[in-house]
């Protein structure tokens, strides 16, 4: 599920700062290539795992350069499926959405400083 009106879509940051902020908030940069990266936050509840995924794309530079400028694209949330995948169509519990919204608000605040 795409999280609309998340407050962070379109924000820009250099790679070093974005990596630092997301790491401090519990995100991990999983998928990455030269011009795009995703940051995932694992949220667990009652034996189920959900992932909040922030997609980014390089506006200038490449991801191996700490001064590369990235902008945030879509933000997704999905339920983890076995053995490895995300189901974006599953209903997301309100408690998980609350945690996701709080993390996105923290991310917005820290990127805007």
C-alpha positions as CSV (number, residue, x, y, z in Angstrom):
1,X,0.0,0.0,0.0
2,X,1.3,3.4,-0.9
3,X,1.1,5.8,2.0
4,X,-0.3,9.0,0.5
5,X,0.3,12.5,2.0
6,X,3.2,11.2,4.1
7,X,4.9,14.5,4.3
8,X,8.3,13.3,3.1
9,X,7.7,12.7,-0.6
10,X,9.9,15.1,-2.6
11,X,12.3,15.9,0.3
12,X,16.0,15.9,-0.7
13,X,19.1,15.0,1.2
14,X,22.6,14.0,0.6
15,X,23.3,10.3,0.9
16,X,25.5,10.6,4.0
17,X,22.9,12.6,6.0
18,X,20.0,10.4,4.8
19,X,21.9,7.2,5.8
20,X,22.7,8.7,9.2
21,X,19.1,9.8,9.9
22,X,17.4,6.6,8.7
23,X,19.9,4.4,10.6
24,X,19.2,6.3,13.8
25,X,15.4,5.8,13.3
26,X,15.9,2.0,12.7
27,X,15.7,1.9,8.9
28,X,18.2,-0.2,6.9
29,X,19.3,0.6,3.3
30,X,18.5,-2.7,1.6
31,X,18.2,-2.4,-2.1
32,X,20.4,0.0,-3.9
33,X,22.0,0.6,-7.2
34,X,23.8,3.5,-8.8
35,X,20.8,5.8,-8.9
36,X,18.2,4.5,-6.4
37,X,17.9,3.0,-2.9
38,X,15.2,1.8,-0.6
39,X,15.2,2.2,3.2
40,X,13.2,-0.4,5.1
41,X,11.9,-0.3,8.7
42,X,10.7,-3.6,10.1
43,X,7.7,-3.4,12.4
44,X,6.6,-6.5,14.3
45,X,3.2,-7.3,15.9
46,X,1.7,-10.5,17.1
47,X,4.0,-12.8,15.1
48,X,3.6,-10.8,11.9
49,X,6.2,-8.6,10.2
50,X,5.5,-5.4,8.3
51,X,8.0,-3.2,6.4
52,X,7.8,0.5,5.9
53,X,9.7,1.2,2.7
54,X,11.0,4.6,1.6
55,X,12.1,4.7,-2.1
56,X,14.7,7.3,-3.1
57,X,16.3,8.3,-6.4
58,X,19.6,10.1,-7.0
59,X,19.1,13.6,-8.4
60,X,22.8,14.2,-8.7
61,X,25.8,11.9,-8.1
62,X,25.8,8.2,-7.5
63,X,25.1,6.2,-4.4
64,X,28.7,5.3,-3.7
65,X,29.3,9.1,-3.2
66,X,28.3,10.5,0.2
67,X,27.5,13.9,-1.3
68,X,25.1,12.4,-3.9
69,X,21.7,14.2,-3.6
70,X,18.7,11.9,-3.3
71,X,15.0,12.7,-3.3
72,X,12.3,10.7,-1.7
73,X,9.8,9.1,-4.0
74,X,6.9,6.9,-2.9
75,X,6.5,5.4,0.6
76,X,5.0,1.9,0.9
77,X,4.0,-0.4,3.7
78,X,3.5,-4.2,3.3
79,X,3.2,-7.4,5.2
80,X,6.2,-9.8,4.9
81,X,5.5,-13.0,3.2
82,X,7.5,-16.3,3.3
83,X,10.2,-16.8,2.2
84,X,11.0,-13.2,1.3
85,X,8.7,-10.7,-0.2
86,X,6.1,-8.0,0.7
87,X,2.4,-8.2,0.2
88,X,1.3,-4.6,-0.5
89,X,-2.4,-5.5,-0.7
90,X,-2.8,-7.0,2.8
91,X,-4.7,-4.9,5.3
92,X,-2.4,-3.1,7.7
93,X,-3.5,-2.9,11.4
94,X,-4.1,0.6,12.8
95,X,-1.4,0.0,15.4
96,X,1.2,-0.6,12.7
97,X,0.0,2.4,10.7
98,X,0.4,4.5,13.8
99,X,4.0,3.4,14.3
100,X,4.7,4.0,10.6
101,X,3.2,7.5,10.7
102,X,5.3,8.4,13.8
103,X,8.5,7.2,12.1
104,X,7.7,9.2,8.9
105,X,7.0,12.3,11.0
106,X,10.4,11.8,12.8
107,X,12.1,11.3,9.4
108,X,10.5,14.5,8.0
109,X,11.6,16.5,11.1
110,X,15.2,15.3,11.0
111,X,15.5,15.8,7.2
112,X,14.1,19.3,7.5
113,X,16.6,20.4,10.1
